[in-house]
Amino acid sequence: MGDKEYYEGHELEDNSNALQVPALFSSRRHSSRRSVRSASSEDVRYTNIKTLFKDFCNRTSSHGVPFLGSPSFFGWRIWMAVCFCASTLFLLQTYWTLSDYFKYRTIIEMQLKFEAAPFPAATVCNLNAFKYSELIQYEEIKEGFDYWERVINAKQMTEALRNDYDTVDLPVFVRCTCLNTEQCVPNRNPLEVNASVCMCFEDVTRGLIWPCYPTSVWAVKKCSQCSPISKTCAEPDQQTTGGGPTVPCLCQSISHHCMVHPRDEIKWWNPNNYTIFPVTDPPTTVVTETEQAFGLSELKDKGAITTQTKENLIFLVAALPRETRRNLSYTLNEDFKLHVDPEYGNCYTFNFNDSVELKNSRAGPMYGLRLLLDVHQDDYMPTTEAAGVRIVVHEQDKEPFPDTFGYSAPIGFKVLKRLDAPYGSCSDVFRPDPYIYEEHYSPELMSGDTVAQRASLTVSVDCPAVPDIFNDSAACTDYYRKNTAYIEIYYEQLNFETLNETAGYTVRVVNLLPLEP
């Protein structure tokens, strides 16, 4: 045997010995799991559920599930409990996530920007919609104002009488003519021959006498339920509850009304001081067609009466021509656009042209809109409850709504009281030389002191008052206090916030299918 044959024989022997290594230490190990592709090519048969479950555990790629079907350090029961807890937590997390999703919560993203801001449009209205002196030239409108005044005065008188504890009803003897036993009319003529004697209720506050009944139907009784205000009592025979102190009272058997018996003797009625009614029925008033259309008779509250009157005036003015309606209200043409509002009349909008954008590069009252408005309070309608202006700040392409989004600015002065040293730099005694404002001070006046001094030396300023106001300081101050409003519209700061709202939970579709090779 040659050397070559010897080495080849030993090499084959070594290879055979290497192939006889036990399977536990074999270098060619086979995985207990089977791939999906190899399983599809084999003829797999399942004899029971256990075999199917073990095969599923061998095939799945889920965490923990393969240990349920293979021997390991932990038993299959422990792995079953672990998988059950994990599945329970998964279902709970899914439920909570879906619950939050169907609440449709939002996330608000806020950004703070520092840049030049566009100046908004500003609409100014007078709280008094129309001039009273112009409205009363129309007979129908003037009649409506007169009717409103009568109704308001009647309500005020009724409330005053209701709150007046001195109002009393007293019995008086009256010479009257009785049509029957239930209707008697007082006689003003003292020389009436066929007059009978009646006893009537006399309202000494309003001067009314009503009703009147013959003396034969009156009787003296003991009453326990009497009003200390009106001095009237409930019929003692018709009282459901008794008890309490009793007082002498006069009762009549027709309407079963009673009044407290006066301590003094009953007086005779003086027909020259009071108003009487023809019968014992309540007085009636003649209501015109305009008054009936106003619909104020059924309203009890003064505020409701005034509101209803305003609405009626709006409809009456709306029926007039447009040019007439414009002349009834106030005018302001320069740099302003007219906007007619049904409740506030002529309103005027500044910065109305949306093709021209005005921007503010600085903040503060010196870089905004300033208006000194004269509201003409002496020509206000009686139904207007406050004096001043109505302001709406809005975008240029938006319609102003003064009644909903407006702010009311009253007339008059604003007083600032600040502390001096050591709390601040203000002083009550120091005045620069020269100082032209006397005792009236404001920060704006102080900042423009130099300009104002030069203007006062070179320009002659007239008092902007109506002709019937005297041209002196006291009259001008009083006129400004009652008729003027000083308006400033500006940015306090040029930093502004932008808020962006996004959905809190969204649905994202994930592709679970394998990609094609």
TAFENBEL-V217963 format. One line per field, one symbol per residue. phi: phi as a letter, one per 40 degrees, with the letter a starting at -180 (. if undefined). psi: psi as a letter, one per 30 degrees, with the letter a starting at -180 (. if undefined). A space follows every 10 residues. Layout:
# TAFENBEL-V217963
phi: ???
psi: ???
This chain:
# TAFENBEL-V217963
phi: .ccccccccc cccccccccc cdccbccbcb cccbcccccc ccccbbcacc cccccccccc bccgcdccbb cacccccccc cccccccccc cccccccccc cccfcbbbbb bbbbacbccc cbbbbccccb cccccccccc cccccccccc cccccccccc cccccccbbb cbcbcabcca cbbbbcbccc cccccbbbbb cbccccgbba cbbcccccac bbbbbbcccc gbbcdccbcc bbggcbbcab bbccbfbbbc cccccccccc ccbbbbbcbc cccbbcbccc ccccgccccb cccccccccc cccccccccc ccccccccbc babcgbbcbc bccbgcbbbc gccccbbcbb cbbhccbabb bbbbcfccbc cccccabibb bbbacccbcc bccbbcbcbc chbbbbbbcc cccabcacbc bcbcbccfcc badccccbcc cccccccbbc bcccbcccbc cbcccccccc ccbbbbbbba ccaccbbbbb bbccbbbbcb ccccccc
psi: kleeeeeeee eeeeeeeefg klfegkfikk kfkkleeeef fljkkkfaee eeeeeeefel glkfefffgk kaeklfeeee eeeeeeeeee eeeeeeeeee effhllkkkk kjkjlkkkkl kkkklkfjel kefeeffkee eeeeeeeeee eeeeeeeeee eefjffklkk kkkkklkkea ffjkkkkfjf gkehklklkl kjjfefhkjk lkllfffkkk ljkfikkfef gllkkffgkf kallkklklk kkgdghkllk kkellklkkj ffflkllelg lkkkkkklee eeffhfefkf keeeeeeeee eeeeeeeffl leeeeeffal kjekglkkjj kfegbjlkkk hfjffjkkkk flllffhakk kjkjfiffgk kffkflkalk kkkllegkkk iefeglkkjl lalkkkjlla kgfaglkffk kljljfgbfk kleeeeehee eeeeefffkj klkillfgkk ileeeeeeee effkkjkkjl kekfklkkkk klkeklkkkk jfkkkk.
